[in-house]
Amino acid sequence: MNTFLRFFYEFVSIFFDGVIEVFKGIINGVIQMFNYYDYKEIISNYKGSFKGIEWLFVGLAVAIFVLILVAILLLIFFGIRKILRFRKRKLDQDELLDEIGKLNNQVRDLMQEKKELMAMKVSQLGLNPNEEENSNDNPENPEETPDNSMEEEGNIRFPKLVRIDEEYANYKIKNYNNNFTLEELVDDLRCFAASQLRLYYDASLLRAFIGGLACGKLIILQGISGTGKTSLAYAWGKFVKNDSCVASVQPSWRDKTELLGYFNEFTKKFNESNVLEELYKAGYDDNVHTIILDEMNIARVEYYFAEMLSILEIPQRSEWNIELVTTIWPDDPKRLDKGKLRLPGNLWYIGTINNDDSTFMVTDKVYDRAMPIDINSKIDPFECREQDAIAMNSSYLENLFREALQTHPVSQKSIDLVGQLDDYVIKHFRIAFGNRIMKQLKTFTSVYVACGGDEIEAIDYFLAQKVLRKFEQLNIALIRDEIDVFIKYLDKEVGKGKMKECISFLERLKKTV
């Protein structure tokens, strides 16, 4: 055993001796850098040989070295201060989390006290405070059917939705006899926004917007603040004579209940949100409905909207069912089937995004299922004819989308070009796009062309928004040279300057390094 201990001591001493030598070297180096006497001795040795202007150079050399030494000291000072500040900030965050935990506990205690007080109040009225609980067939489930006395009092857990049932009891779907084309739709929307709302949009942006509506039920309007993202969604609602429902996303949103509402165990009613009302109302008619998710990334989109995204991906609309409650009450709304509501096909979701430090990054899961549209510039006011709003059938609009796929299919040349670009991006950047994005590209391009646009222009816009956006996840400093080569490749294969959106995006990406 003694032999092994001697061996182990000599073995590890090699490592620790090296560590000690490293620290000695650093300390000796710092001491040598600031060795005033060596500097003074060298100047003394040469001072007799300096003549005239050489003394000026000596003074400059001394001044430069003094500045370098001062800079080193300042770097060390600020580095230490930054570390200390980071440590302090970390401690402050921990204290804040502890305080939040204590506040949550206090809220739970207060809620419990509130329940006890309400129970005492009920008992003072001569009732059994546990009667409400025991009246259910299943006491563990607060959503079960209440007793007869509560039904007689008209205890309806979806009062707003039931009211909509009453309003639409004798409603018949209206046919507005629309006869416009997609190109006319873009022009009418542009002139309506300009003449009625004093909102000005470029035709290419509106083509992209209509193309986005054709691609799916979720559009994301993103860009710098103040460029008209929310106003575009607002103008669309006004244009189709059906005001958009605005849902202002809050930082606390964590699941679908924040968006749709939730069952309140205390009141035995469902807290119905405006979004839920719009969803329910849209199921009765064939109008175009819009829900605006204002500042949708102020909370994590994949938290509160994930279930909606998954449902909207199902090919059969008859299966677009979202669960609101787990049980059935006799007075539930008519369109609620076993606690589930079918999402209407005539409703679109338009989210607005501001990309800044106060928001969360939108994940690929969301972007792949949506059509992002950049709005980063304002259009100067222009003169346009007067245009009134148009009552529009959703079925007619979607029929125009289907016709565009037939009358303006993407050319085989463009499909081959997209395939080549896909191969190039995979080879040089390790990024690819799947069948979903390819299907969206064909739909977007056909509708964009039917709106009066150019095929290459549509493909350029779509690739910039849906594919090249993935480059933001890469280390730009490492692929900077590859980006320059890629730009030259686009000019060579497609035509110089034809892929304006892609090249503009790549140029902006390079500036972020």
C-alpha positions as CSV (number, residue, x, y, z in Angstrom):
1,M,0.0,0.0,0.0
2,N,2.9,2.4,0.8
3,T,4.3,1.8,-2.7
4,F,0.9,2.8,-4.3
5,L,0.7,6.0,-2.2
6,R,4.2,7.0,-3.3
7,F,3.2,6.3,-6.9
8,F,-0.1,8.2,-6.6
9,Y,1.7,11.2,-4.9
10,E,4.3,11.4,-7.7
11,F,1.7,10.9,-10.4
12,V,-0.7,13.7,-9.3
13,S,2.1,16.0,-8.4
14,I,3.0,16.3,-12.1
15,F,-0.5,17.9,-12.7
16,F,-0.5,20.2,-9.7
17,D,3.1,21.3,-10.3
18,G,1.9,22.3,-13.8
19,V,-1.0,24.2,-12.4
20,I,1.3,26.0,-10.0
21,E,3.7,26.8,-12.8
22,V,0.9,28.3,-14.8
23,F,-0.1,30.6,-12.0
24,K,3.5,31.5,-11.3
25,G,4.0,32.4,-15.0
26,I,0.9,34.6,-15.0
27,I,2.0,36.4,-11.8
28,N,5.6,36.8,-13.0
29,G,4.4,38.1,-16.3
30,V,2.2,40.7,-14.7
31,I,5.0,41.7,-12.3
32,Q,7.4,42.0,-15.3
33,M,4.9,44.2,-17.3
34,F,4.7,46.7,-14.4
35,N,8.4,46.5,-13.5
36,Y,9.1,50.3,-13.2
37,Y,12.8,49.9,-12.3
38,D,13.7,47.9,-15.5
39,Y,12.0,50.5,-17.6
40,K,14.0,53.2,-15.8
41,E,17.3,51.4,-16.1
42,I,16.9,51.0,-19.9
43,I,16.2,54.7,-20.3
44,S,19.2,55.6,-18.1
45,N,21.4,53.3,-20.3
46,Y,20.4,55.1,-23.5
47,K,19.8,58.7,-22.4
48,G,23.3,59.7,-23.2
49,S,23.0,58.6,-26.8
50,F,19.7,60.3,-27.6
51,K,19.9,63.4,-29.7
52,G,17.3,66.0,-30.7
53,I,14.1,64.5,-32.1
54,E,14.9,61.1,-30.7
55,W,13.8,62.3,-27.3
56,L,10.4,63.1,-28.8
57,F,10.1,59.5,-30.0
58,V,11.2,58.3,-26.5
59,G,8.4,60.4,-24.9
60,L,5.9,59.0,-27.4
61,A,7.0,55.4,-26.7
62,V,6.8,55.9,-22.9
63,A,3.3,57.5,-23.3
64,I,2.0,54.7,-25.5
65,F,3.2,52.0,-23.0
66,V,1.7,53.9,-20.1
67,L,-1.6,54.0,-21.9
68,I,-1.4,50.3,-22.7
69,L,-0.7,49.5,-19.0
70,V,-3.6,51.7,-17.9
71,A,-5.9,50.0,-20.4
72,I,-5.0,46.6,-19.0
73,L,-5.7,47.8,-15.5
74,L,-9.1,49.2,-16.6
75,L,-10.0,45.9,-18.3
76,I,-9.2,44.0,-15.2
77,F,-11.1,46.4,-13.1
78,F,-14.3,46.4,-15.3
79,G,-14.1,42.6,-15.7
80,I,-14.1,42.1,-11.9
81,R,-16.9,44.6,-11.5
82,K,-19.0,42.9,-14.2
83,I,-18.6,39.5,-12.5
84,L,-19.6,41.0,-9.2
85,R,-22.6,42.7,-10.7
86,F,-23.7,39.5,-12.5
87,R,-23.4,37.7,-9.2
88,K,-25.5,40.3,-7.5
89,R,-28.2,40.2,-10.2
90,K,-28.3,36.4,-9.9
91,L,-28.8,36.8,-6.1
92,D,-31.6,39.4,-6.7
93,Q,-33.3,37.0,-9.1
94,D,-33.3,34.2,-6.6
95,E,-34.7,36.6,-3.9
96,L,-37.4,37.6,-6.4
97,L,-38.4,34.0,-7.1
98,D,-38.5,33.3,-3.4
99,E,-40.8,36.4,-2.9
100,I,-43.1,35.2,-5.8
101,G,-43.3,31.8,-4.1
102,K,-44.3,33.4,-0.8
103,L,-46.9,35.5,-2.6
104,N,-48.4,32.4,-4.3
105,N,-48.7,30.7,-0.9
106,Q,-50.4,33.8,0.5
107,V,-52.9,33.8,-2.5
108,R,-53.7,30.2,-1.8
109,D,-54.3,30.9,1.9
110,L,-56.6,33.9,1.0
111,M,-58.6,31.8,-1.5
112,Q,-59.1,29.1,1.2
113,E,-60.2,31.8,3.7
114,K,-62.6,33.1,1.0
115,K,-64.2,29.7,0.6
116,E,-64.5,29.3,4.4
117,L,-66.2,32.7,4.7
118,M,-68.6,31.9,1.8
119,A,-69.4,28.5,3.5
120,M,-70.2,30.4,6.8
121,K,-72.4,32.8,4.9
122,V,-74.4,30.0,3.2
123,S,-74.8,28.2,6.6
124,Q,-76.2,31.4,8.1
125,L,-78.9,31.4,5.4
126,G,-80.0,27.9,6.7
127,L,-78.4,25.9,3.9
128,N,-75.9,23.1,4.0
129,P,-72.5,24.5,2.7
130,N,-71.6,21.1,1.4
131,E,-74.9,20.7,-0.5
132,E,-73.4,22.0,-3.7
133,E,-70.6,19.5,-3.6
134,N,-72.8,16.5,-2.7
135,S,-75.4,17.3,-5.3
136,N,-73.2,15.9,-8.0
137,D,-73.4,12.3,-9.1
138,N,-69.6,12.3,-8.9
139,P,-68.5,14.5,-5.9
140,E,-64.9,14.5,-7.1
141,N,-65.9,16.2,-10.5
142,P,-67.2,19.7,-10.0
143,E,-68.4,19.9,-13.6
144,E,-71.1,17.1,-13.2
145,T,-74.8,18.0,-13.6
146,P,-76.0,20.0,-10.5
147,D,-79.1,19.1,-8.5
148,N,-82.7,20.0,-9.6
149,S,-82.9,23.1,-7.4
150,M,-79.9,24.6,-9.2
151,E,-81.4,23.8,-12.6
152,E,-84.7,25.4,-11.6
153,E,-82.8,28.6,-10.8
154,G,-81.5,28.6,-14.4
155,N,-77.9,27.7,-13.6
156,I,-76.4,27.8,-17.1
157,R,-72.6,27.4,-17.2
158,F,-72.2,28.9,-20.8
159,P,-74.6,31.9,-20.6
160,K,-73.0,33.9,-23.5
161,L,-72.9,30.9,-25.9
162,V,-76.5,30.0,-25.0
163,R,-77.5,33.6,-25.8
164,I,-75.8,33.2,-29.2
165,D,-77.9,30.0,-29.8
166,E,-81.0,32.1,-29.1
167,E,-79.9,34.9,-31.5
168,Y,-79.2,32.5,-34.3
169,A,-82.2,30.2,-33.7
170,N,-83.9,31.1,-37.0
171,Y,-80.8,32.2,-38.8
172,K,-80.2,31.2,-42.5
173,I,-76.8,31.4,-44.1
174,K,-76.6,34.4,-46.4
175,N,-75.4,34.2,-50.0
176,Y,-73.8,37.5,-50.9
177,N,-73.4,36.5,-54.6
178,N,-69.8,37.5,-54.7
179,N,-68.3,37.7,-58.2
180,F,-64.8,39.3,-57.8
181,T,-61.5,37.8,-58.7
182,L,-58.5,37.6,-56.4
183,E,-56.8,40.4,-58.4
184,E,-59.8,42.6,-57.9
185,L,-59.9,41.6,-54.3
186,V,-56.4,42.9,-53.7
187,D,-57.2,46.2,-55.5
188,D,-60.5,46.6,-53.6
189,L,-58.9,46.0,-50.3
190,R,-56.1,48.4,-51.0
191,C,-58.5,51.2,-52.1
192,F,-60.8,50.5,-49.2
193,A,-58.0,50.9,-46.7
194,A,-56.7,54.0,-48.3
195,S,-60.1,55.8,-48.9
196,Q,-62.0,54.7,-45.8
197,L,-59.4,54.1,-43.1
198,R,-56.4,56.2,-44.4
199,L,-54.2,53.2,-44.2
200,Y,-51.8,52.6,-47.1
201,Y,-50.4,49.3,-48.2
202,D,-48.3,48.2,-51.1
203,A,-50.1,45.8,-53.5
204,S,-47.3,43.2,-53.2
205,L,-47.9,43.1,-49.4
206,L,-51.6,42.5,-49.8
207,R,-50.9,39.8,-52.4
208,A,-48.7,38.1,-49.8
209,F,-51.5,38.6,-47.2
210,I,-54.2,37.0,-49.3
211,G,-51.7,34.2,-50.2
212,G,-51.1,33.7,-46.5
213,L,-54.9,33.3,-46.0
214,A,-54.8,30.5,-48.6
215,C,-51.9,28.7,-47.0
216,G,-53.5,28.1,-43.7
217,K,-55.5,29.5,-40.8
218,L,-52.6,31.3,-39.1
219,I,-50.8,34.4,-40.4
220,I,-48.0,36.1,-38.5
221,L,-47.5,39.8,-39.2
222,Q,-44.0,40.7,-37.9
223,G,-41.7,43.7,-38.0
224,I,-40.7,46.8,-36.2
225,S,-43.3,48.7,-34.1
226,G,-45.5,51.2,-35.8
227,T,-45.5,49.9,-39.3
228,G,-49.2,48.9,-39.4
229,K,-49.3,45.2,-38.4
230,T,-52.4,45.3,-36.3
231,S,-54.0,47.9,-38.5
232,L,-53.8,45.6,-41.5
233,A,-55.7,42.9,-39.6
234,Y,-58.1,45.5,-38.4
235,A,-58.6,46.8,-42.0
236,W,-59.3,43.3,-43.2
237,G,-62.1,42.8,-40.7
238,K,-63.6,46.2,-41.7
239,F,-63.3,45.3,-45.4
240,V,-65.3,42.1,-45.1
241,K,-68.0,43.8,-42.9
242,N,-67.1,41.6,-39.9
243,D,-65.0,43.3,-37.3
244,S,-62.0,41.3,-36.1
245,C,-62.0,40.0,-32.6
246,V,-58.9,41.4,-30.8
247,A,-57.3,39.2,-28.1
248,S,-54.5,41.1,-26.4
249,V,-52.0,38.4,-25.4
250,Q,-50.7,38.7,-21.8
251,P,-47.3,37.6,-20.5
252,S,-49.0,35.3,-18.0
253,W,-50.6,33.1,-20.7
254,R,-49.6,29.5,-20.2
255,D,-52.3,27.3,-21.8
256,K,-55.5,27.4,-23.9
257,T,-57.7,28.5,-20.9
258,E,-56.2,31.9,-21.2
259,L,-57.4,32.2,-24.7
260,L,-60.8,30.4,-24.5
261,G,-61.8,30.6,-20.9
262,Y,-62.2,28.1,-18.1
263,F,-64.7,26.5,-15.8
264,N,-65.0,28.3,-12.4
265,E,-65.5,25.7,-9.7
266,F,-66.8,28.2,-7.3
267,T,-69.5,29.8,-9.4
268,K,-70.1,26.7,-11.5
269,K,-70.0,28.7,-14.6
270,F,-67.6,28.8,-17.6
271,N,-65.7,32.1,-17.9
272,E,-66.2,32.6,-21.6
273,S,-63.7,34.8,-23.4
274,N,-64.3,37.0,-26.4
275,V,-62.3,34.6,-28.5
276,L,-64.6,31.7,-27.5
277,E,-67.7,33.8,-28.4
278,E,-66.2,34.5,-31.9
279,L,-65.4,30.9,-32.4
280,Y,-68.9,29.9,-31.5
281,K,-70.6,32.6,-33.6
282,A,-68.5,31.7,-36.7
283,G,-69.9,28.2,-36.6
284,Y,-73.4,29.6,-37.5
285,D,-72.6,31.5,-40.7
286,D,-70.5,31.6,-43.8
287,N,-69.0,35.0,-43.2
288,V,-65.2,35.6,-43.0
289,H,-64.2,35.8,-39.3
290,T,-60.9,37.0,-37.9
291,I,-59.2,36.8,-34.5
292,I,-56.2,39.1,-33.9
293,L,-53.7,37.8,-31.5
294,D,-52.1,41.1,-30.6
295,E,-48.4,40.9,-29.6
296,M,-48.7,37.1,-29.7
297,N,-45.1,36.4,-28.6
298,I,-45.3,38.5,-25.4
299,A,-46.0,35.0,-24.0
300,R,-44.8,31.6,-25.4
301,V,-47.0,30.9,-28.4
302,E,-46.4,27.1,-28.2
303,Y,-47.9,27.2,-24.6
304,Y,-51.3,28.8,-25.2
305,F,-51.8,28.1,-28.9
306,A,-50.2,24.6,-29.3
307,E,-53.4,22.6,-29.2
308,M,-55.1,24.9,-31.7
309,L,-52.1,24.5,-34.1
310,S,-52.3,20.8,-33.8
311,I,-56.0,20.7,-34.5
312,L,-55.8,23.0,-37.5
313,E,-53.2,20.6,-39.0
314,I,-55.8,17.8,-39.3
315,P,-56.9,17.5,-43.0
316,Q,-60.6,16.7,-42.1
317,R,-62.4,19.8,-40.7
318,S,-65.0,17.5,-39.2
319,E,-62.3,16.5,-36.7
320,W,-61.3,20.1,-35.7
321,N,-62.7,19.6,-32.2
322,I,-61.3,21.2,-29.0
323,E,-62.3,20.2,-25.6
324,L,-63.8,22.9,-23.3
325,V,-65.2,20.7,-20.5
326,T,-65.2,17.0,-19.7
327,T,-68.9,16.5,-18.8
328,I,-72.3,17.2,-20.2
329,W,-75.0,19.5,-18.6
330,P,-78.6,19.6,-20.0
331,D,-78.4,23.4,-20.7
332,D,-75.1,23.4,-22.6
333,P,-75.0,25.3,-25.9
334,K,-76.3,23.4,-29.0
335,R,-73.0,23.3,-30.8
336,L,-71.1,21.8,-27.9
337,D,-70.8,18.1,-28.5
338,K,-69.9,16.1,-25.4
339,G,-68.0,19.1,-24.0
340,K,-66.1,19.7,-27.4
341,L,-66.5,22.6,-29.8
342,R,-65.8,22.2,-33.5
343,L,-63.4,25.0,-34.7
344,P,-65.0,26.8,-37.7
345,G,-63.4,26.7,-41.1
346,N,-64.4,30.3,-41.9
347,L,-62.2,31.8,-39.2
348,W,-58.6,32.9,-39.6
349,Y,-56.1,33.8,-36.8
350,I,-53.8,36.8,-37.4
351,G,-50.9,37.2,-34.9
352,T,-48.8,40.3,-34.6
353,I,-45.2,40.1,-33.5
354,N,-42.7,42.7,-32.3
355,N,-39.2,41.3,-32.2
356,D,-37.5,43.0,-29.2
357,D,-36.0,42.1,-25.8
358,S,-39.5,42.0,-24.1
359,T,-40.8,39.2,-26.2
360,F,-40.1,35.5,-26.7
361,M,-38.7,33.9,-29.9
362,V,-41.3,32.1,-32.0
363,T,-40.3,28.5,-32.5
364,D,-40.0,26.6,-35.8
365,K,-43.1,24.6,-34.7
366,V,-45.2,27.7,-35.0
367,Y,-43.5,29.3,-38.0
368,D,-43.8,26.1,-40.0
369,R,-47.6,26.0,-39.5
370,A,-48.1,29.7,-40.2
371,M,-47.4,32.2,-42.9
372,P,-45.1,34.9,-41.7
373,I,-45.3,38.3,-43.4
374,D,-42.8,41.1,-42.8
375,I,-44.0,44.7,-42.5
376,N,-40.9,46.8,-41.9
377,S,-41.7,49.9,-43.9
378,K,-44.4,52.5,-44.3
379,I,-46.0,53.4,-47.6
380,D,-46.5,57.1,-48.4
381,P,-50.2,58.2,-48.8
382,F,-51.5,57.9,-52.3
383,E,-54.7,58.8,-54.1
384,C,-57.2,56.0,-54.7
385,R,-60.8,55.6,-55.8
386,E,-63.5,55.3,-53.2
387,Q,-64.2,51.7,-52.2
388,D,-66.9,50.4,-49.8
389,A,-66.6,47.3,-47.7
390,I,-67.7,43.9,-49.2
391,A,-69.8,41.3,-47.4
392,M,-68.0,38.1,-48.3
393,N,-68.8,34.4,-48.2
394,S,-66.0,32.4,-46.8
395,S,-66.8,29.5,-49.1
396,Y,-66.5,31.8,-52.1
397,L,-63.1,33.0,-51.0
398,E,-61.8,29.5,-50.4
399,N,-63.2,28.5,-53.8
400,L,-61.1,31.2,-55.4
401,F,-58.1,29.7,-53.7
402,R,-58.9,26.3,-55.1
403,E,-59.4,27.8,-58.6
404,A,-56.0,29.6,-58.4
405,L,-54.3,26.2,-57.9
406,Q,-56.0,24.9,-61.1
407,T,-55.6,28.0,-63.3
408,H,-52.1,29.2,-62.1
409,P,-50.2,26.0,-61.1
410,V,-46.5,26.5,-60.3
411,S,-44.5,25.8,-63.5
412,Q,-42.2,22.7,-63.6
413,K,-39.2,25.0,-64.2
414,S,-39.9,26.8,-60.9
415,I,-40.4,23.5,-59.0
416,D,-37.1,22.2,-60.4
417,L,-35.5,25.5,-59.3
418,V,-36.8,25.2,-55.8
419,G,-35.5,21.6,-55.7
420,Q,-32.0,22.8,-56.7
421,L,-32.1,25.6,-54.0
422,D,-33.2,23.0,-51.5
423,D,-30.3,20.7,-52.3
424,Y,-27.9,23.7,-52.2
425,V,-29.1,24.8,-48.7
426,I,-28.9,21.3,-47.4
427,K,-25.4,20.8,-48.7
428,H,-24.0,24.1,-47.5
429,F,-26.1,25.1,-44.5
430,R,-27.6,21.8,-43.3
431,I,-31.1,23.2,-43.5
432,A,-34.0,21.5,-45.3
433,F,-37.8,22.0,-45.6
434,G,-40.4,19.2,-45.7
435,N,-43.6,18.4,-47.6
436,R,-45.7,20.8,-45.6
437,I,-43.7,23.8,-46.6
438,M,-43.5,22.6,-50.3
439,K,-47.3,22.3,-50.3
440,Q,-47.7,25.8,-48.8
441,L,-45.2,27.2,-51.4
442,K,-47.4,25.8,-54.3
443,T,-50.6,27.3,-52.7
444,F,-49.0,30.6,-51.9
445,T,-47.4,31.0,-55.3
446,S,-50.6,30.1,-57.2
447,V,-52.7,32.5,-55.2
448,Y,-50.1,35.3,-55.4
449,V,-50.0,35.0,-59.2
450,A,-53.9,35.0,-59.3
451,C,-53.7,38.2,-57.3
452,G,-51.7,39.8,-60.1
453,G,-48.2,39.0,-59.0
454,D,-45.2,37.3,-60.6
455,E,-44.3,33.6,-60.0
456,I,-40.6,34.1,-59.2
457,E,-41.5,37.1,-57.0
458,A,-43.9,34.9,-55.0
459,I,-41.3,32.1,-54.7
460,D,-38.7,34.6,-53.7
461,Y,-40.9,36.0,-50.9
462,F,-42.0,32.6,-49.7
463,L,-38.4,31.2,-49.5
464,A,-37.2,34.3,-47.7
465,Q,-40.0,34.1,-45.1
466,K,-40.2,30.3,-44.6
467,V,-36.8,28.8,-45.4
468,L,-34.0,31.4,-45.1
469,R,-35.5,32.5,-41.8
470,K,-34.1,29.3,-40.3
471,F,-30.6,30.8,-41.0
472,E,-31.1,32.9,-37.9
473,Q,-30.5,29.8,-35.8
474,L,-27.0,29.3,-37.3
475,N,-23.7,30.9,-36.2
476,I,-23.6,33.7,-38.7
477,A,-19.9,34.4,-38.2
478,L,-19.1,30.9,-39.4
479,I,-21.2,31.0,-42.5
480,R,-20.6,34.6,-43.5
481,D,-18.4,33.6,-46.5
482,E,-20.9,30.9,-47.5
483,I,-23.7,33.6,-47.6
484,D,-21.8,35.6,-50.2
485,V,-21.4,32.6,-52.3
486,F,-25.1,31.7,-52.0
487,I,-26.0,35.2,-53.1
488,K,-23.9,34.8,-56.3
489,Y,-25.5,31.4,-56.8
490,L,-29.0,32.9,-56.6
491,D,-28.1,35.6,-59.2
492,K,-26.6,33.0,-61.5
493,E,-29.4,30.4,-61.3
494,V,-32.5,32.7,-61.2
495,G,-31.2,35.9,-62.7
496,K,-29.4,38.9,-61.3
497,G,-31.5,40.8,-58.8
498,K,-34.6,38.6,-59.3
499,M,-34.5,37.1,-55.8
500,K,-34.7,40.5,-54.1
501,E,-36.3,39.3,-50.8
502,C,-33.9,36.4,-50.3
503,I,-30.8,38.5,-51.1
504,S,-32.1,41.4,-48.9
505,F,-32.6,39.0,-46.0
506,L,-29.1,37.5,-46.4
507,E,-27.6,40.9,-46.5
508,R,-29.3,41.9,-43.3
509,L,-28.2,38.7,-41.7
510,K,-24.6,39.4,-42.5
511,K,-24.9,42.8,-40.7
512,T,-25.9,41.1,-37.4
513,V,-22.4,39.6,-37.0
